[in-house]
Amino acid sequence: MLSVDEVCSLIDREVRPGPPVRLPLALALGHYLAEEIRADADMPAFDRAAIDGYALPENALPGWYKVVGEVTPGMPPFSAPTSGTAVKIFTGSALPGSGVGLVMVEETESEGQKVLTRVAASGRHVRARGSQAKRGQLLLAVGTRVNPGAIALLASVGVTSPLVSNTPKIMHLVTGSELVGADLDPSAGFIRDSNSPLMAALIAEAGPGTLTQRRGSESVDEAVDALESFDGDMLLISGGASVGAYDGSMQILRRLGFAIHCSKVRSRPGKPLLFATRDRCAAFGLPGNPLSHFVCFHLFIRRTLDIMWGRVPQRMIRVHLDGDRPPTDPRETWWPARVSAEAGSLIAKALPWKDSSDLTGLALANALLRIGSSPTNGMFEALVFGNFVP
């Protein structure tokens, strides 16, 4: 039986990133960058006005000035005003590189072709060339997830088809004769399938992936028939990972040509975990309980996807525990928790958990508490996920 850390090392050794692709900006949202993005010019590329107002000679004092022109965005830089003159400007207008000061329109009065300024002209309203970034400066690193802000930044430097991580093709087979659709009212002995929507949501939250899902019985032959044509990047089999008479995930994977690297992990929940590979495809056999799915995804499947996306896998953080320590077990326990920032510290609250089929606390979970060895200086390790950023 392998430890969690040993399984993570196996994944790091056996999984490789997929080939990156170029996508138009409209399709790049949610993907991870596979190239550095640097400024193609100084940002901004020229001195420009940050206000609506007037351009005067540099350090001009309060008083009356003759308005000799008007400049709007898109016009070339004008010559610095001479003594006693002013130029009307608008936000974004190009400015000469020197010899000019600005006054906000709110600090002036106009009369015909003259303007009275109540304050001295200064450079504090100038967006100076290169003040945001210099030409060649790193703007976005490899592995950055493309969000709406990144889309705008990419467009601003002329990157209309960024090189991004490939989209893994994922097959998810959910086994179990007792399962029915979530839209049905199950009769005695049957339960609704929560693993299919759970896995689909976890993958969608993590990043780009093309997911196909099927539900079937515990028949090994049926599963092999359904999966033998799959030529993708990741295969997930829910249920059938243990050692019962109807647990056939290991047989399925072997008949499909996968090499089994792990069959058990010293983890609670999630002990009967299978990890296997075939060429570039990684496969996991998952215990059927939904909490086990949740934990195994964040510990192992997300790590595999991160590697496929060319990202550094997520690291643990240290948190203070609010309340009693959850009970220990001979196996390392990964306890669903809610982490929040309070008074400059990261505080974790353990969520209710009765058994591996208990879903009641997962809606609030944004972390897994690592419960095993004694805490260090009263702090515990936690793996955070979702929208939480420590």
C-alpha positions as CSV (number, residue, x, y, z in Angstrom):
1,M,0.0,0.0,0.0
2,L,1.5,3.3,-1.1
3,S,1.3,6.6,0.7
4,V,-0.3,9.7,-0.8
5,D,3.1,11.2,-1.4
6,E,4.3,8.1,-3.1
7,V,1.3,8.0,-5.5
8,C,1.9,11.7,-6.3
9,S,5.5,10.9,-7.1
10,L,4.3,8.1,-9.4
11,I,2.0,10.5,-11.2
12,D,4.8,13.0,-11.6
13,R,7.0,10.3,-13.1
14,E,4.5,8.7,-15.5
15,V,2.4,11.7,-16.8
16,R,3.6,14.1,-19.4
17,P,2.1,17.4,-20.7
18,G,0.1,17.2,-23.9
19,P,1.2,19.2,-27.0
20,P,0.1,22.8,-26.7
21,V,-2.1,24.5,-29.3
22,R,-2.8,28.0,-30.6
23,L,-6.3,29.2,-30.0
24,P,-8.0,32.5,-30.9
25,L,-8.7,34.8,-28.0
26,A,-12.4,34.0,-28.1
27,L,-11.7,30.3,-27.3
28,A,-8.7,30.7,-25.0
29,L,-10.6,31.6,-21.8
30,G,-10.0,29.0,-19.1
31,H,-6.9,27.5,-20.7
32,Y,-3.4,27.7,-19.4
33,L,-0.7,29.6,-21.2
34,A,2.1,27.5,-22.7
35,E,4.3,30.5,-23.6
36,E,5.6,33.6,-21.9
37,I,3.8,36.8,-22.8
38,R,6.0,39.9,-22.9
39,A,5.3,43.5,-23.7
40,D,5.8,44.2,-27.4
41,A,6.3,47.9,-26.7
42,D,6.5,50.2,-23.7
43,M,3.1,50.4,-22.0
44,P,1.8,53.0,-22.6
45,A,3.7,53.5,-25.8
46,F,3.7,57.3,-25.4
47,D,3.0,59.9,-22.8
48,R,-0.7,60.5,-22.6
49,A,-3.2,62.5,-20.6
50,A,-5.0,60.9,-17.7
51,I,-7.6,63.7,-17.5
52,D,-9.8,66.0,-19.5
53,G,-8.4,69.5,-19.1
54,Y,-5.6,71.7,-20.5
55,A,-2.0,71.3,-21.3
56,L,0.2,74.4,-20.3
57,P,3.9,75.1,-20.3
58,E,5.6,73.0,-17.7
59,N,5.2,74.4,-14.1
60,A,3.0,77.2,-15.4
61,L,1.4,79.2,-12.5
62,P,-2.3,79.9,-12.0
63,G,-3.7,82.6,-14.3
64,W,-5.2,83.3,-17.7
65,Y,-4.0,81.5,-20.8
66,K,-4.9,81.7,-24.5
67,V,-6.3,78.4,-25.8
68,V,-4.5,77.8,-29.1
69,G,-5.8,74.4,-30.0
70,E,-7.5,71.1,-29.1
71,V,-6.2,67.6,-29.1
72,T,-8.2,64.3,-28.9
73,P,-7.2,60.7,-28.6
74,G,-5.8,59.4,-31.9
75,M,-4.1,62.6,-32.9
76,P,-0.2,62.7,-33.0
77,P,1.6,64.5,-30.1
78,F,1.5,68.2,-30.2
79,S,4.3,70.7,-29.5
80,A,4.6,71.9,-26.0
81,P,2.6,75.2,-25.5
82,T,4.6,78.4,-25.4
83,S,4.4,81.0,-22.7
84,G,0.9,82.3,-22.0
85,T,-0.9,79.6,-24.2
86,A,-2.8,76.4,-23.5
87,V,-4.1,73.4,-25.5
88,K,-7.4,71.7,-24.6
89,I,-6.9,68.0,-24.2
90,F,-9.0,64.9,-23.5
91,T,-8.2,61.7,-21.6
92,G,-5.9,59.4,-23.7
93,S,-4.5,62.3,-25.8
94,A,-0.8,61.9,-26.8
95,L,1.5,64.4,-25.1
96,P,4.9,65.7,-26.0
97,G,7.7,64.0,-24.2
98,S,8.6,67.1,-22.1
99,G,7.9,70.8,-21.5
100,V,4.2,70.3,-20.6
101,G,2.1,70.3,-17.5
102,L,-1.6,69.5,-17.1
103,V,-4.5,71.0,-15.2
104,M,-7.9,69.2,-14.7
105,V,-10.9,70.9,-16.3
106,E,-12.5,71.0,-12.9
107,E,-9.8,73.3,-11.7
108,T,-10.3,75.9,-14.5
109,E,-12.8,78.5,-15.8
110,S,-13.1,79.3,-19.5
111,E,-14.2,82.4,-21.2
112,G,-14.2,82.4,-25.0
113,Q,-10.7,81.4,-26.2
114,K,-9.2,81.9,-22.8
115,V,-8.9,79.7,-19.7
116,L,-8.3,80.6,-16.1
117,T,-6.4,78.0,-14.1
118,R,-6.7,78.0,-10.3
119,V,-3.7,75.7,-9.8
120,A,-0.2,75.3,-11.2
121,A,0.3,72.9,-14.1
122,S,2.1,69.7,-13.2
123,G,3.0,66.3,-14.5
124,R,0.9,64.3,-12.0
125,H,-1.9,63.7,-14.5
126,V,0.4,62.2,-17.1
127,R,0.5,58.5,-17.9
128,A,4.2,58.3,-18.7
129,R,5.6,56.1,-21.4
130,G,6.6,52.7,-20.0
131,S,5.1,53.4,-16.6
132,Q,3.0,50.3,-16.7
133,A,5.6,48.0,-18.4
134,K,8.7,48.3,-20.4
135,R,9.2,46.7,-23.8
136,G,10.2,43.0,-23.3
137,Q,8.9,42.9,-19.7
138,L,7.2,39.6,-18.6
139,L,3.5,40.1,-18.3
140,L,2.1,36.5,-18.1
141,A,4.1,33.4,-17.1
142,V,3.8,29.9,-18.5
143,G,1.0,28.2,-16.6
144,T,-1.1,31.3,-16.1
145,R,-4.8,30.5,-16.5
146,V,-6.4,32.8,-19.1
147,N,-9.1,34.8,-17.4
148,P,-11.0,37.9,-18.7
149,G,-8.2,40.2,-17.5
150,A,-5.6,38.1,-19.3
151,I,-7.7,38.2,-22.5
152,A,-7.6,42.0,-22.4
153,L,-3.9,42.1,-21.7
154,L,-3.2,39.6,-24.5
155,A,-5.2,41.8,-26.9
156,S,-3.3,44.9,-25.8
157,V,0.0,43.4,-26.8
158,G,-1.3,42.0,-30.1
159,V,-1.4,38.3,-29.1
160,T,-4.6,37.2,-30.8
161,S,-3.8,33.4,-30.9
162,P,-1.9,32.5,-27.7
163,L,-0.2,29.2,-27.3
164,V,-2.1,27.4,-24.6
165,S,-2.4,24.0,-23.0
166,N,-4.0,21.2,-24.9
167,T,-7.6,20.1,-24.0
168,P,-7.3,16.6,-22.5
169,K,-9.9,14.1,-23.8
170,I,-11.4,12.4,-20.7
171,M,-13.7,9.4,-20.5
172,H,-15.6,8.7,-17.3
173,L,-17.3,5.4,-16.9
174,V,-19.6,5.1,-13.8
175,T,-20.4,1.5,-12.8
176,G,-23.0,0.2,-10.5
177,S,-26.3,-1.7,-11.1
178,E,-27.9,0.2,-8.2
179,L,-27.5,3.6,-9.9
180,V,-30.2,5.6,-11.6
181,G,-30.3,9.1,-13.1
182,A,-30.5,12.1,-10.8
183,D,-33.8,13.0,-12.3
184,L,-35.5,9.8,-11.2
185,D,-37.2,8.7,-8.0
186,P,-35.2,5.6,-7.0
187,S,-37.1,2.6,-5.7
188,A,-35.8,0.6,-2.7
189,G,-32.2,-0.7,-3.3
190,F,-31.4,2.0,-5.9
191,I,-29.6,5.4,-5.5
192,R,-29.2,8.4,-7.6
193,D,-26.0,8.8,-9.5
194,S,-24.1,11.8,-8.0
195,N,-20.7,10.8,-9.2
196,S,-21.3,11.7,-12.8
197,P,-22.3,15.3,-12.1
198,L,-19.7,15.6,-9.4
199,M,-16.8,14.6,-11.7
200,A,-18.1,16.8,-14.5
201,A,-18.2,19.8,-12.2
202,L,-14.8,19.1,-10.7
203,I,-13.2,18.9,-14.1
204,A,-15.0,22.0,-15.4
205,E,-13.8,24.0,-12.4
206,A,-10.2,22.8,-12.7
207,G,-9.7,23.8,-16.4
208,P,-10.3,22.9,-20.0
209,G,-11.2,19.3,-20.8
210,T,-13.4,17.4,-23.2
211,L,-15.4,15.0,-21.0
212,T,-17.5,12.0,-22.2
213,Q,-19.5,10.1,-19.5
214,R,-21.2,6.7,-19.6
215,R,-23.0,4.7,-16.9
216,G,-23.0,0.9,-16.9
217,S,-23.2,-2.3,-14.9
218,E,-20.4,-4.1,-13.2
219,S,-19.8,-6.3,-16.2
220,V,-16.1,-6.4,-17.2
221,D,-16.9,-7.5,-20.8
222,E,-19.4,-4.6,-21.3
223,A,-16.9,-2.1,-19.9
224,V,-14.1,-3.3,-22.2
225,D,-16.4,-3.2,-25.2
226,A,-17.5,0.4,-24.3
227,L,-13.9,1.6,-23.7
228,E,-11.7,-0.2,-26.2
229,S,-12.1,2.4,-28.9
230,F,-11.3,5.3,-26.5
231,D,-8.1,7.1,-27.6
232,G,-7.8,10.0,-25.2
233,D,-5.7,11.3,-22.4
234,M,-7.5,10.2,-19.2
235,L,-9.8,7.3,-18.3
236,L,-11.8,7.4,-15.1
237,I,-13.7,4.4,-13.8
238,S,-16.0,5.0,-10.9
239,G,-16.7,2.0,-8.7
240,G,-15.2,-1.5,-9.0
241,A,-11.8,-0.4,-7.6
242,S,-12.0,-2.6,-4.4
243,V,-11.6,-6.4,-4.0
244,G,-15.2,-7.5,-3.9
245,A,-16.7,-10.0,-6.3
246,Y,-18.1,-7.3,-8.5
247,D,-15.1,-5.0,-8.4
248,G,-13.6,-5.4,-11.8
249,S,-11.8,-2.1,-12.6
250,M,-8.3,-3.8,-12.5
251,Q,-9.4,-6.4,-14.9
252,I,-10.9,-3.8,-17.2
253,L,-7.7,-1.8,-17.2
254,R,-5.5,-4.8,-17.8
255,R,-7.6,-6.0,-20.7
256,L,-7.3,-2.6,-22.2
257,G,-3.5,-2.8,-22.1
258,F,-2.9,-0.5,-19.1
259,A,0.1,-1.0,-16.8
260,I,-1.1,-0.9,-13.1
261,H,1.2,1.3,-10.9
262,C,-1.0,1.4,-7.8
263,S,-3.9,-0.5,-6.4
264,K,-4.2,0.9,-2.8
265,V,-3.3,4.1,-1.1
266,R,-2.9,4.8,2.6
267,S,-5.6,7.4,2.6
268,R,-9.0,7.8,4.3
269,P,-11.2,8.1,2.3
270,G,-10.0,6.7,-1.0
271,K,-8.0,3.6,0.0
272,P,-8.9,1.4,-3.1
273,L,-7.4,3.6,-5.7
274,L,-6.0,2.3,-9.0
275,F,-3.5,4.3,-11.1
276,A,-2.4,3.0,-14.4
277,T,-1.0,4.2,-17.7
278,R,-1.0,3.2,-21.4
279,D,1.2,5.3,-23.7
280,R,0.1,8.9,-23.1
281,C,-3.2,8.0,-21.3
282,A,-3.5,8.0,-17.6
283,A,-6.3,6.0,-15.9
284,F,-7.8,5.9,-12.4
285,G,-10.0,3.4,-10.8
286,L,-12.0,5.2,-8.1
287,P,-13.9,3.8,-5.1
288,G,-17.6,4.4,-5.6
289,N,-18.4,6.6,-2.7
290,P,-18.8,10.2,-3.6
291,L,-16.6,11.6,-0.8
292,S,-13.9,9.3,-2.0
293,H,-14.3,10.7,-5.5
294,F,-14.0,14.2,-4.1
295,V,-10.8,13.5,-2.2
296,C,-9.2,11.4,-4.9
297,F,-9.9,14.0,-7.5
298,H,-8.2,16.8,-5.5
299,L,-5.2,14.6,-4.5
300,F,-4.5,12.7,-7.7
301,I,-6.7,13.5,-10.7
302,R,-6.2,17.3,-10.4
303,R,-2.5,16.7,-10.1
304,T,-2.5,14.7,-13.3
305,L,-4.5,17.3,-15.2
306,D,-2.1,20.0,-14.0
307,I,0.8,18.1,-15.5
308,M,-1.1,17.6,-18.7
309,W,-1.8,21.3,-18.8
310,G,1.9,22.1,-18.2
311,R,1.2,23.6,-14.8
312,V,3.0,23.1,-11.5
313,P,0.7,21.0,-9.3
314,Q,-0.9,22.7,-6.4
315,R,1.0,22.9,-3.1
316,M,-0.1,22.5,0.5
317,I,-0.6,25.6,2.7
318,R,-0.4,25.8,6.5
319,V,-3.6,26.7,8.4
320,H,-4.8,27.1,12.0
321,L,-7.6,24.8,13.1
322,D,-10.7,26.4,14.5
323,G,-12.2,23.8,16.9
324,D,-11.4,20.3,17.9
325,R,-9.0,18.2,15.8
326,P,-10.9,15.6,13.8
327,P,-10.3,12.0,14.9
328,T,-7.2,10.2,13.7
329,D,-7.0,6.9,11.9
330,P,-4.1,4.5,11.1
331,R,-4.4,5.9,7.6
332,E,-3.7,9.5,6.7
333,T,-7.1,11.3,6.7
334,W,-8.1,14.0,4.3
335,W,-10.9,15.9,6.0
336,P,-13.2,18.3,4.1
337,A,-12.8,21.8,5.5
338,R,-13.6,25.5,5.0
339,V,-10.6,27.8,5.0
340,S,-10.9,31.6,5.3
341,A,-8.6,34.5,6.0
342,E,-9.2,36.0,9.4
343,A,-7.1,38.8,11.0
344,G,-4.2,38.0,8.8
345,S,-4.3,34.2,9.5
346,L,-5.7,31.3,7.5
347,I,-8.3,29.5,9.6
348,A,-9.7,26.1,8.8
349,K,-13.0,24.7,10.1
350,A,-13.5,21.0,9.7
351,L,-16.9,20.1,8.1
352,P,-19.2,17.3,9.2
353,W,-18.3,13.9,7.8
354,K,-19.9,10.6,8.9
355,D,-18.7,8.2,6.2
356,S,-17.4,8.1,2.6
357,S,-20.9,8.4,1.2
358,D,-21.7,11.6,3.1
359,L,-22.1,14.5,0.8
360,T,-23.7,16.9,3.2
361,G,-20.5,19.0,4.0
362,L,-19.0,19.2,0.5
363,A,-21.0,22.2,-0.7
364,L,-19.0,24.4,1.7
365,A,-15.6,22.7,1.3
366,N,-12.7,24.6,-0.3
367,A,-9.9,22.6,1.3
368,L,-8.9,19.2,2.5
369,L,-7.2,19.0,5.9
370,R,-4.3,16.6,6.2
371,I,-4.9,14.7,9.5
372,G,-2.1,12.3,10.3
373,S,1.1,13.0,12.2
374,S,1.1,15.7,14.9
375,P,0.7,19.3,13.7
376,T,3.7,21.5,13.4
377,N,3.6,24.4,15.9
378,G,-0.2,23.9,16.2
379,M,-0.7,24.3,12.4
380,F,-2.0,21.7,9.9
381,E,-1.4,21.2,6.2
382,A,-4.3,21.8,3.9
383,L,-4.9,21.5,0.1
384,V,-7.1,24.3,-1.0
385,F,-9.1,24.4,-4.2
386,G,-12.0,26.2,-6.0
387,N,-11.9,30.0,-6.0
388,F,-9.9,30.3,-2.8
389,V,-6.5,32.0,-3.3
390,P,-4.3,32.0,-0.1
